[in-house]
Amino acid sequence: MNAQTRVFAGELAKSTLQVTGKTYLSPVVITPGGACCTGIFLVGVLTRIDTRPGDFMEVWVADPTGMFHLVPGRQDTAIREALQRMEPPLFIAVTGEVQPLRQKTGAPVIVRPIDIRVTDRSVRDTWIIRTAEITLDRLARMKSAMECRSGDNTISNELREAIRHYHPDYAQLHEIEVMVRDALAKAGPVKGGEIKAPDPREAIVELIRTGSGPKGIVLAELVRSAVNRGIREDQVLATVRQLVAEDECYQPAAGMVKLL
């Protein structure tokens, strides 16, 4: 549980679930996409440092999806001194601890920084690409868990907790995927770092494979499942026509589709 999680600010900010118990060494924040956050590694633009009476410091770091809210501890002298020497805006890399959620509704998720380093755009872009890759993989596993395609032993406790608490549907997960694609669009090219968002064709083939009975899957059911994943109906029908033309699937009866 002490591993450094990579998660976008826009997802972390919507977190309202915290779990405790013998399994966890400390309270764990679980995001709507199923990320388990105790330690965190983030890279973004330092935009603002506020110092308030009582030696209280707040720091705001932006990624393409939103803001991370950092609050150094009063005893973290080295971190505070390093921040005081920084002049926003500039790129920084932060290793930190996600703090237990506060009871106040709408209170931001707070990260306590334990290491801060000035960095550059290429490191930020690499972080975006890798974080996007991790997030998309996590969302795919959550969809599998929601569809009961994974056996009980392969679904992590964190995914179970997230599904139980947030009650996600495909439209909500699609919103996170759109956020990820928007973030990727703002990252510059990085050697060996290009990744692609999920291909609708691959998703449709997977839906046909997992939803088929002896006679295949009803086309209307396939369309409903795909639309729930954020794929337009016209995309589904065009993809099915293309799969039939390429002999990847066929229609054993009117209104049915089956993979060859």
C-alpha positions in Angstrom: 0.0 0.0 0.0 3.0 2.3 0.2 3.6 2.3 -3.6 3.5 5.7 -5.3 0.2 5.9 -7.2 -0.1 7.9 -10.4 -3.5 9.5 -10.8 -4.7 12.7 -12.6 -5.8 15.6 -10.4 -9.3 15.6 -12.0 -9.9 12.0 -10.8 -8.3 12.5 -7.3 -10.4 15.6 -6.7 -13.7 13.6 -7.0 -12.7 11.1 -4.4 -15.1 10.6 -1.5 -14.2 7.1 -0.4 -11.8 6.3 2.4 -11.2 2.8 3.7 -9.5 1.6 6.9 -9.0 -1.7 8.6 -6.4 -4.4 9.3 -5.6 -4.7 5.6 -4.3 -1.1 5.5 -1.5 0.4 7.4 -3.2 3.8 7.3 -6.5 5.3 5.8 -6.6 4.8 2.1 -8.3 7.1 -0.4 -9.9 5.3 -3.4 -10.8 7.3 -6.5 -13.9 6.9 -8.7 -11.8 4.9 -11.1 -10.5 2.5 -8.5 -7.0 4.0 -7.8 -5.8 3.2 -4.3 -4.0 6.3 -3.0 -1.7 6.5 0.0 1.6 7.5 -1.6 1.4 9.5 -4.8 3.8 10.7 -7.5 2.7 13.7 -9.6 4.3 16.1 -12.0 2.7 19.4 -13.0 3.0 23.2 -13.0 3.5 25.0 -9.7 0.9 27.8 -10.1 0.5 29.3 -6.6 2.0 29.3 -3.1 -0.1 30.8 -0.3 1.4 31.5 3.1 -1.1 32.3 5.8 -0.9 33.3 9.5 0.2 30.6 11.8 2.9 29.4 9.4 0.3 27.6 7.3 1.3 27.0 3.6 -0.9 25.9 0.7 0.5 24.9 -2.7 -1.4 24.4 -6.0 0.0 22.3 -8.8 -1.8 21.9 -12.1 -2.0 19.0 -14.5 -4.1 19.1 -17.7 -7.2 17.8 -15.7 -7.2 20.0 -12.7 -5.3 21.1 -9.5 -3.5 19.1 -6.9 -3.8 20.7 -3.4 -0.5 20.4 -1.5 -0.1 21.3 2.2 3.3 20.8 3.7 3.5 19.9 7.4 4.7 22.6 9.8 7.6 20.3 10.7 8.6 19.8 7.0 11.3 22.5 7.1 13.2 21.4 4.1 10.1 21.2 1.9 8.9 24.6 3.0 12.3 26.2 2.5 12.5 24.7 -1.0 9.1 26.0 -1.9 10.0 29.5 -0.7 12.8 29.6 -3.2 10.5 28.7 -6.1 8.9 31.3 -8.3 5.7 30.0 -10.1 5.0 29.1 -12.7 7.5 26.2 -13.1 7.4 22.4 -13.6 7.8 20.4 -10.4 7.8 16.7 -9.6 6.3 15.7 -6.2 6.3 12.6 -4.1 3.8 12.8 -1.4 1.2 11.3 0.9 -2.5 11.5 0.3 -4.0 12.7 3.6 -7.2 11.2 5.2 -10.3 12.8 3.8 -11.9 15.6 5.8 -15.6 15.4 6.7 -16.5 18.7 5.3 -18.4 18.3 2.0 -16.5 19.5 -1.0 -13.2 19.8 0.9 -10.3 19.2 -1.5 -8.1 16.1 -1.3 -4.9 17.1 0.3 -1.4 15.8 -0.5 1.4 16.3 2.0 4.6 16.6 -0.1 7.7 14.7 1.1 9.9 15.5 -1.8 9.7 18.3 -4.4 12.1 18.8 -7.3 12.1 21.3 -10.1 11.8 19.5 -13.5 10.9 20.3 -17.1 8.2 19.9 -19.7 9.5 16.5 -21.0 9.3 15.0 -17.6 5.8 16.4 -17.2 4.8 15.0 -20.6 6.2 11.6 -19.8 4.2 11.6 -16.5 1.0 12.4 -18.4 1.5 9.6 -20.9 2.4 7.0 -18.2 -0.4 8.1 -15.9 -2.9 7.9 -18.9 -1.7 4.4 -19.6 -2.2 3.3 -16.0 -5.6 5.0 -15.8 -6.9 3.4 -19.0 -5.8 0.0 -17.9 -7.4 0.5 -14.5 -10.7 1.5 -16.1 -10.7 -1.5 -18.3 -10.3 -3.8 -15.2 -13.1 -1.9 -13.5 -15.4 -2.5 -16.6 -14.5 -6.2 -16.5 -15.4 -6.3 -12.8 -18.7 -4.5 -13.4 -19.6 -7.0 -16.2 -18.5 -10.0 -13.9 -16.2 -11.2 -16.7 -13.3 -11.5 -14.1 -13.4 -14.4 -11.6 -13.8 -13.4 -8.0 -10.1 -13.9 -7.3 -9.0 -11.5 -9.9 -11.0 -8.5 -8.7 -9.0 -6.4 -6.3 -10.6 -5.3 -3.0 -10.1 -1.7 -4.1 -12.1 -2.1 -7.3 -14.9 -3.8 -5.2 -14.9 -1.0 -2.8 -15.0 1.6 -5.6 -17.9 -0.1 -7.4 -19.8 -0.4 -4.1 -19.3 3.2 -3.1 -19.5 5.1 -6.4 -22.0 2.9 -8.2 -20.3 3.7 -11.6 -21.9 3.2 -15.0 -20.2 3.1 -18.3 -21.1 6.8 -19.0 -19.2 7.8 -15.8 -16.1 5.8 -16.7 -16.3 7.2 -20.2 -16.1 10.7 -18.7 -12.8 9.7 -17.1 -11.6 8.3 -20.4 -12.4 11.5 -22.2 -10.5 13.4 -19.5 -7.5 11.1 -20.1 -7.7 11.7 -23.9 -7.8 15.4 -23.4 -4.7 15.2 -21.1 -2.9 13.2 -23.7 -3.6 15.8 -26.4 -1.7 18.3 -24.3 1.4 16.2 -23.9 4.2 16.7 -26.4 5.9 13.7 -28.1 8.1 11.6 -25.9 10.4 9.0 -27.2 8.9 5.6 -26.7 5.9 7.1 -24.9 3.1 7.3 -27.4 -0.1 5.4 -26.3 -3.5 5.3 -27.8 -7.0 5.6 -26.2 -9.2 2.5 -26.4 -10.1 1.6 -30.0 -13.9 1.3 -30.5 -13.4 -1.6 -32.9 -11.5 -3.6 -30.2 -14.2 -2.8 -27.7 -17.0 -3.9 -30.1 -15.2 -7.2 -30.9 -14.8 -7.8 -27.2 -18.5 -7.2 -26.5 -19.4 -9.6 -29.3 -17.1 -12.2 -27.9 -18.2 -12.0 -24.3 -21.9 -11.4 -25.0 -22.4 -14.2 -27.5 -24.4 -17.3 -26.9 -24.6 -20.3 -29.3 -26.2 -18.1 -32.0 -24.2 -15.0 -31.3 -25.4 -11.7 -29.8 -28.5 -9.7 -30.6 -27.4 -6.6 -32.6 -29.7 -4.3 -30.5 -28.1 -5.7 -27.3 -24.6 -5.1 -28.8 -25.6 -1.5 -29.6 -26.9 -0.8 -26.1 -23.7 -2.2 -24.5 -21.5 -0.2 -26.8 -23.5 3.0 -26.3 -23.1 2.5 -22.5 -19.4 2.6 -23.1 -19.6 5.9 -24.9 -19.5 4.5 -28.5 -22.0 6.1 -30.9 -24.7 3.8 -32.4 -23.5 4.7 -36.0 -20.0 3.7 -35.1 -21.2 0.3 -33.8 -23.2 -0.4 -37.0 -20.4 0.8 -39.3 -17.9 -1.4 -37.4 -20.2 -4.4 -37.6 -20.6 -3.9 -41.4 -16.8 -3.7 -41.7 -16.3 -6.8 -39.6 -18.7 -8.7 -41.8 -17.0 -7.4 -45.0 -13.7 -8.6 -43.6 -15.0 -12.0 -42.7 -14.3 -11.4 -39.0 -17.9 -12.0 -38.1 -21.2 -13.0 -39.7 -24.9 -12.8 -39.1 -26.3 -16.3 -38.5 -29.9 -14.9 -38.4 -31.6 -11.5 -38.8 -30.6 -9.2 -36.1 -27.8 -11.4 -34.8 -24.0 -11.1 -35.0 -21.4 -13.8 -34.3 -17.6 -13.9 -34.6 -16.1 -16.4 -37.0 
